Structures are given as structure tokens and as C-alpha cells.
Amino acid sequence: MKQSEFKRQLQSSTNSELEQLLKEERKNLYGLRQQIAMKQLSNPLAIRESRKKIARILTTMRNRELNEAGEQAKA
């Protein structure tokens, strides 16, 4: 999945879907780290991409949290 497609997916996802994506991606990163420890990982850049996806998910979740807090403060 390309980066722009992933960002669009994040924007259209609900909070519970984001939490599920985060859980899946962290599980994926764990598996990649195990593979690299056992010298089975064919693409070491996959770890970097996985970390970036996790950061994007967390950033989207935090932005939503701040937007909700800002809307409540205005009301």
C-alpha cells in the first residue's frame, strides 16, 4: 500500500479501527524483529516502514484527540 493510500485509509477510519490497525502493525513489527534476529528477514527496510506506519497511526489518533478537546473547550 502506498503512503498516500495509507493516509487516506487512516483519515477515513474510526477510532476503534485505528486501534485495531495499531495493534496489528505492532504485532507485525514484533514478527519482523524476530525474523531479523533469526536471520530470516529478506527485506530489512520493512522494519522502518512498519515503524513509520505505527507513528502515522499514533499521530492521527493524537490529532483527533486534540481536535475533540478543542471543540469541547469552544463549547
DAMO-V219065 format. One record per run of one state. SS is the DSSP state (H for helix, E for strand, C for the rest). FROM is the first residue (numbers start at 1). TO is the last residue. If there is no record, write none. Layout:
SS&FROM&TO, SS&FROM&TO
//
This chain:
C&1&2, H&3&12, C&13&14, H&15&37, C&38&44, H&45&74, C&75&75
//
